[in-house]
């Protein structure tokens, strides 16, 4: 039976949430709510659903909801949804502050409700393509660059863009963070528009993370370096490349491999292989994200990106923001 769902906040991204729900067999899009009633009516009319006058009225009619509102509203609306007994997907970052995130996570756990955070890159085909590999990166380098847009500029670039990569890195490197260095520059907004952070982990791994919203070109790439392998993930194209050393006596695997040559390691030679793992998963990351959210609700399983995951990403992002704020240079200050 389809799960009754709604969307709170149907701006650009929220409109996409509503469209995907309307197309999913596992969802019954009961309606939408937005502070702009004309926008809500337009989306509802286009999708053949109902525009609600208040968030409370919508929450009274649904089992699950996407909250796609400004970050400052995530805590208030999330708490309202959980109080109404509604499973909740809240867009990233989970909340504006760590205390708010902790309360939201604790409330969801106590109520036995699903709380998923919209870190959509977890569902990107580039990442899903390398799920069959044993990932244990010791060095990660990521670049997430975009041209300036007023949308999202109400928060630092760390919370707007970098937090995507922070969540991925914390997922890939399963070790506590021990040290962070960060710097940033405010160029066109009141907070850092370009930022870089070096994150060190207890197991010796290091991540070098760069995010910018004043780039001439878009880039969403991550490179993973680990023993015997180098992986390159392009989140914009949804593709992955793998360069690795073949194991002794390795037979041809499921992924076609192109030998690039050999390298001596001690008294033996190892073959270097190049692979482009096929993307067999759903290429529409948002559709995949919402499908798995509804599956977690239906089957009473943990969401792919839990509230705790969102909290951890926010804690690291908050440390980076504070380090940058302590020494941020404004471009117009010369």
N, C-alpha and C positions, 0 to 999 in steps of 0.2 A: 504494500500500500504506500502511495506517495506521501512524503512528509510535508506537512503544512509549513511553508517558509515565508519569510518577509524580509525586506531590506529597509534599513533605516539609513537615510542619506543616499540620494540618487543623483549625485553630481556625475561627473565623467566616469569615475571608477565604479561608483555605486550603480550607475546605469548598466554597466557591464555585468555586475553581479545579478541584477534583475533579469537581464537578457539570458544569461546562462541558466538560471533557475527555471525560467519560463520554458526553456528547451529541454530540460532534463526530465526523463520519465520518473525518476525517483523523487521529484519535487513537485509540489502543488503551490505555485506562487500565489499566496492569498492576497498580498498587496504590498504597497510601499508607503513610506512616510518620508517627507523632507520638509524642512522649515520653509522652503519656497513652494507654496501650494501649486503654482503654475507648473513648475518643473515636475512635481510629483504627479500632477494630472496628465502631463504630456507623456511621461514614461508609462504610467498605468494604462492610458488609452492606447498607446502603441503596442503594449504587451497583453492587452485584454484582461487586465486585473484591476484592483481597486486602489485608489489613493485615500489613505486614512488621514484624518484631521490631526491626530496626535500619535506619538509613539506608543503611549499607553494603550490606545484602542487597537493598534496593530498587534502589540504583544499579547493582548488578550485572546487573539484569534490564531496564533501560530505555535508551532512546536520548536522551531529553530529560526534563527535570524542572523543576517549579516549586518554588522554595524560599520558603515563606511562614512564616518563623519570626521570632522577635524580632530586631531589628536587630543586636544584639550577636552573634548566631549566623550572620549572613549570610556573613561572611568564611570562617569555619571550614567551614560546610556547602558554600559555593560552591567552595572549594578542593578539598574532598573529592569533589564532583561532577565537577569538571574533571579531577582526577587519575584518575577512573574513566572518562574519555573521554565524558562525558555533556554534551550541550548544555544550557545553564542559563538559566532565567528566574528572576531574584531580585527580590523585591519591593523597593520603594523604602523608605528610601534604600538605595543600593547596599550600603553597609557602614557601620559605626559611625565609622570614621576614614578620612582621606584616604590614608594609607599602605596600609591594607587594601584600599581601592578600587584603588589603583594596581597592587598585586600581583595582584589578581583580574583586572583588565583585561589586564595583561601576560601572565599565565598563559593566559588564554583565547586571546589572539592567537598566542602561541607554539605552542599546541596545535591551532590551526585550528578551535576550537570556537566556537559561537555563545554570546554572553553578552548577554542582553536584560534591561533594568531595568524594573520594573513601574510606570512613570509612566503610569498609565491614562488621564489626561486627554488624552494625545496621540490617543486613540482615541474621544474624546467626540464625539458627533454635532454639537455646537455648533462645534467646531473644524473638523471634516471638512466642514461645510456651507459654510465660507468658503474652501476650498482653491482655488476658481476665481478668487479675487480676488488682485490683486497686493498682498501685505502688506508694508508697510515702515513700521511704527509708529515715531513719534518720541516719543510719550508713551504709557505704559501705566499703567492704574490697575486693581488687582485687589483683591478682597475675598473671603476664604475664612473664613467664620464658622461655628461649630458649638457646640452645647451641650456641656457637659463630660461626658466619658466616661473611666473609668479606663483603658480600652484605648487605648494610645498615649501615655499620660501618663508613661511611663518616659523619654521624650525631650522636649526643648523643642518648643514648637509650631512652630518653624521647620522642624524635621526631620519632625514629624508631619503638618503641613498645608501650611505655606508652600512647601515644596520642590516641590510640584505646580506652583505658579505660577512658581517660579524656573526650572524646566525648560522650561515653555512660553515664558517670556519670552526665555530664552537661545536657544530655537529660532526665535522670531519676529524678534529683534533680532540680526542676524548681525554683531556687532561686539564687540571685547574690552571687558570691564568695566574702568573706570578708577577709580571711587570708590564707596564704600558708606557710608551713614549708617544707623544702626539704633538702636532703643530697644525696651524690652519690660518687662513687669511680671509677676512671679510672684504669682498670686492664690491658687490652691488647691493647686498642686503645688510641687515643689522647683526647677522651672525655669520659664522664661517661658511664660505661658499666653496672653498677647496680645503681639503683636509687630508692629512696622512697620519697613520698610526702604525707603530711597531708593537705587536702583542707577543709576549713571551710566555711559554707554558712550562709547567713543572717537568714534563718529559723531555724538555730540550727543544721542542718545536718552536718555530718562529713564524709569524704572519706579518707581512708588510701590506697594508691596506691603504688604497688611495681612492678618494671620491671627490668629484668636482661637478658643479652644476653651471659652470661657465666655460665649458669646452666647445670648440668649434665643431667637433664630431662626437658622435655617440660611441661608447665602448662599454661592454659588460663582459670582461674576461677574467678568468682565474686560472692560475698555473699552480700545479701541485707537484712538488719534488719529494720523492721518497726513495728508499733503498730499492735499487733495480728498476725504477720507473719514473717517467715524467709524463704528466697528464695536462692537457690544455683544454679548458672548457670555455666555449663561447656561448654565453647565455642569450645574446642577441639573436644568433643564428640557431640556437638549440642543438649545437653539434659538439662533438668531443674528438680529440686526437690523443692517442696513447703511444708513447715510445717506451719500450721496456726490454730488459734482458731476458731472453728465453731461459727457462729452467733446463737443467741437464736432461736430455732424452725427452724433451717436451714434444708431444704429438700435436698436430694441427687442431686448434680449438674451434669453438663455435664462431668466433670472430675471425674472418680472413686476415692473415698477417702477411706483410711485405718485409722480407729480410732486407735490412739496410747495410749489413756488413757484420764484421766480427770485432770483438775487443778482447784483449788478453787480460785475464784476472788471475794473477799468480801463475801457476803452471798449466792453466787451461784456458780455452777460448770460449767466449759466450757470444751468441748471436743477438744482434740488436733487431728488434721487430717493431714495425710501425702498423698500428691498427686504427681504424675508424669504426668504433662500435656502432651498430645500427640503432636507430631510434625506433623502437617498437612500441613505446608507450604513447599515451595520448599527447599529441603535440600542442594542444590548447591547454596551457598551464592553469588558467583560471577555471576552466571547466573541470579539469582533473582535481584541482584543489577542492572545489565545491562538491564534487561527486564523493570524494573520500571523507569530507566533513559529514555529509549526510549518511554515509555508510557507517561512520563511527557512532552516529546517533542511533541508527537502526539496529546495529549489532552490539551496541554498548561496549565499544572498544576505545582505546586511547586514540585521540586525533594524531595525525602525523606530526603536527606542530602544536605542542601543548602550551597551556598557559605558562608552565614552568620554563619552557624553551623561550617564550617571549620575554619573560622576566630576566632570564640569564643574558639574553642579547641586549636588553635595555640596561642592565647593570654595567656591562662592558661599555656600551655606547655612552652612558652617563659619565663614566670615568674619563673617557676620551674627550667629551664635551667640556668637562670641568678643567682638564689639563689645557685644552685649547683656549678656553675663556681666560685662563690665568695669564696668557701671553699673546692673545690674538692681536694681530696687526690689521688695522683697517687700511685699505688701499688709499682712501682719500685723506689719510692722516700723513702720508708721505714719510 
